[in-house]
Amino acid sequence: MITMIYDLHTHSTESDGTLSPSQLIEHAVHQGVNTLALTDHDCTAGLAEAQITAQNLGLNLINGVEISVTWHEHTIHVLGLNIDRKNSQLQTGLSALRSYRNERGHKISDHLEQSGIIGALEGALRYTQGNTLSRTHFARFLLEQGYGKSIQDIFNHYLVRGKPGYVSDHWASLEQALTWIHEAGGVSVVAHPARYKLTRPQLIQFLEEFKGQGGMGLEVISGSQPLDSTDFLVTMANQLKLLGSCGSDYHGVQNTKKIDLGRIPPFPKNCQPVWELWH
């Protein structure tokens, strides 16, 4: 009997990953992953290339995206899984977010220049192999220039609130993100809910609003959130009747999350998995 291994949260060079969509699929197959979702930030440009490689190698690819949301001044990420990547309403919304990313990138560069760091935008764009500019690209440039010892070190000292390169975010509303995903026939899932700087009551409030606005799932296991949060997240998923999802949040060979494709813990038996909707 074949063991099914799901990884429903990954990134390619079309956003801030370091593997191309084809390389990502090849690595997933090597790692024994059977079903993989490519969920680049605010972008679906890598899905066509990934689908060709997935078909050739016998991997089940789930079309996905990770949408940036602003909720009460907090940035939250919502995954859209099993979407119609050609849906016009979804693509219009994602295009607006990418435009905002470019505007934010200019502001980040201006702020860093005021601190004596010249050429940050040009440096970040060298790392942008796709069409989605992120803070990670700035972090890679700053790391290359010797401003820190790791990507996380760069974020902590230059790119978070109160630091030289910080720019406050204004992303899609929760209602907008859910509408785009659902209009594209997708399943909406909160990405790495335990990673955000929310108190427990704030997280519960957000999840209740997410459910109340039609949200469908919760990432109970993620490579970028504490694994000891799984029991609480499963409890919340069951209480709110949300489906559970899992993903490594893999970003490639420079993955700072330190969990490779297909190497997350087994999915909890007491949680209904999101993939039951499309199997």
N, C-alpha and C positions, 0 to 999 in steps of 0.2 A: 504493500500500500504506500502511495506517495505521500510524504509529509508536506502539507501545504505551508509555505512560508510567505507571509504577507509583509510588505513594507510600503506604507501608503503616505509617505512624506519624504520626498527627496528633491534635490536641486541639481541643475546643470549649469553650463556656462551661459545659458540664456538669461540667468539672473546672477546669483553669487556663488554658484558651484564651480568646481575646477575641472570637471569632466564634461565633455560634450554629451549631448543626449544619447548618441550611439555608444560612446564609451561607458556611460552610466548603465545602459541596458546590458552591455557585455559584462560589466563588473557584477551586476545583479545576478545574472545567470551563473557566473563563476561562484557566487556566494550561495547558490541554491535557492534564490528567491523565485517563487512561482508567479506571484502577482505583485506588480509594482505600480505605484502612482508617481508620476512626475508632476511636482507641484511647485513650479518656479514662482518667484515673487511677482505678482501683478502681471503675469506674462504667460502666454501659452505657445510661444513661437517654437519651442523645442519639441512639441508633441508629434508633429508630422514625421520628423527625422527619427524620433524614438520609436514610433509605431512601425516603421519599415524594419528597423533592426529587431524589434520585439517579435514581429511576425516571422522573420528569418530564423530566429533563435528559439522560437516556441515559448516565449514569455507572454503572460497576460498583462498588457499595459492598460492601466486606468488613466484616462485623461483627467488631469487635475490642475489646480492653481492654488496659490496661497495669497489671499487678499488682505491688504493692510487696512485696518479699521481703527478709528479713533472713538474711544468710549470714555466719557468723563475724564478727558485729558490723558488717558492711558492708551498706548498702542497695543492692539490685540490683533492676532492673525487668525483668519478663518479660512479653512481649506474648503475648496469646492471639488468634490470627487465625482467621477463618472459624468463629467459635463460634456455638453456639445460644444466643442471648442470653436465652432463657427457661428455660435449664437451672436447676433448683432448687438443686443443689449449688453451682454457680458463684455464683448470686445470694446464697445464704446466706453464703458466704465473703466476697464483696465487701461485703455489708452490715456484717459484722463489722469489716472494714478501714475503712469509712467512719465507723463508731462510734468506732474508735480515733483516726481523724483528728480528730474533734471533741474527744475527750479531750486529744489532743496540743495542739490549738489553744488550749484553756484554759490549759494549762501554759506554752505559748509566751507568751501574753498576761501571765500571772503573772510570768514571768521578766523580760519587758520592763518591766512596771510597777515591778519592783524596781530597774530601771535608770533610772526616771524617765519612762518612756514610757507615758502613760495612754491607755486606750481602744483598745488595739491589736486586741482581739478584735472589738469592734463595728466598727472600721474595716475589718478583714479581711473580715468578713461582708458589708459593703456591696459588695465586689468578687466575692462568691460568688453568681453568677447561677444556678448549678446546685445540686447537693447534695453537693459534694465539696470540703471545706476543705483548702487546701494552704498551704505556706510562701510560695508565690508571691503569694497573696492578702495575706499580712502584708507582703511586700516591696512590693507596690503601694501599700498604705496608708502605709508608712514613706517611700516615695519621694514620695508626695503631700504628706507632712508635712515634707519637706525634709531627711530624714536621710541622703540620699545623692544621687549624680548619675545612677545607673542601677540597674536591678534587680540586676545582678550585683554592683554596689558595695554594695547593701544586704545581699545574701546574705553577702558577704565580711566585713562589719563587724558583722552582727547575728544571722545565722541559721545559721552553721556551727559546728562543734565549737570550744569555747573562747570563743564570743561570747555576748553577753547573752541572746539569744532561742533559744539552742540547747536542744533536747530530744532525748535519745537515742531512737532508733526501735526499735520491736518489731513488725515486720510479720509476714506469713505466712512459714512455712518454705518452702524450695524444693520439698519434697515436696508440701505443701499446694497451692501455686500450680499445679504441674504436674498434680496430680490434678484440680483444678477445671477447668483448661483442657481436659484430655483427656476428662473426663467430659462436657464440653459439645461434644465432637466437634471441638475446635479444634487448631490447630498452635501449639506453644509455641516462642517465639523470644526469645533474649536481646536486650534493647534496648541500643543504644549501648554495647557491651562495652568499648570503649577509653576511655570517659569516667570510669569508676570509679577511685578512688584505690587501685588494686591494683597490686602489682608484677607483672612478667611471669609469674613462677612462680605467684603467687596466681591470676592470671587463668586460666592454664592449668589449675590445680587445680580452679577453679570450673567451667570448661567441661567438664572430664572428669567431674565430679560431675553436672553438668547432663545430659550425654549418658547417663551411667550410670543416671540416674533416669528416663530416657525423653524427655529434651529433644530437640527436633527441628530447631531452626533458630538462626541467628545473624545479627544485623543487621550486615552487612559494610560498609554505607554508611549513615551517619547525619548529619543536619545538626548534631547536638550532640556529635560526637566528631571528633578530628583525621582529616582525609581521608587523611593519609599513613599511617594505620594499616590501610588497606584490604588491602594485600598480605598483611600478617601474619594478618589475620582470615580472608581467603580460604584461606590455608594451613591455619589451624586448622580451618576448616569442612571442608576436604577431608580432613584427617587424621582427624577425628572423625566423618566422614560426616554432617555437619550441612548442612541446606539454608541457602542464603543469602537474606537479605532486605534491603530498603532502605527508608528513610523520611526525610523532612525533619525529623521531630519538630516540626512546625509548630505554633505556639501563637497565631497571629493577627497582627494589625497591630502589636502590641508585641513581636513575636517577637524574643527576644534572640539566637537562634541564627543569624540573618542569612541563612538559606537559605529561599527561598520554596517554596511547593508546586510540585512538578514541576521543580525546578531543581537537584536533586542530580546528581552525575556519573552517566554510564551504568553500568549493572550489569555487573560483570566477566564476561567470556565464559568464564572457567575456573572458574566456580562454579555449581552447580545451584540455580536459583531456587525459592523456596518456592511460588510461584504455580503451578508445574507440578502440584502436588497437587490443585488445584481446577479446572484448565482441562481 
